């Protein structure tokens, strides 16, 4: 099962809703990490062995490419444009249900 970390741009209600569906999810807001920059957000998710979900697609695509060039691992990066709360929950639920942590390791996905 994929463990998921939501960066600061994602509403903390998404974490609550996904936990109610049985997923292991935390929000940057819940662990007081909302002031970290993108690199630090990714590093925190790696430290916690979690994939990360963000609306900041451009910066995280660049970070993913840098990590791959440097031979550094991450647990998955999931990106999306800003979409309504309900649609975010729906798309993440569908993705988490249909993918494994092994499939997402060191990959970036558009949700």
Secondary structure, 3 states (H helix, E strand, C coil): CCEEEECCCCCHHHHHHHHHCCCEEEECCCCCCCCCCHHHHHHHHHHCCCEEEECCHHHHHHHHHHHHHHCCCCCCEEECCCCCHHHHHHHHHHHHHHCCHHHHCCCEEEC
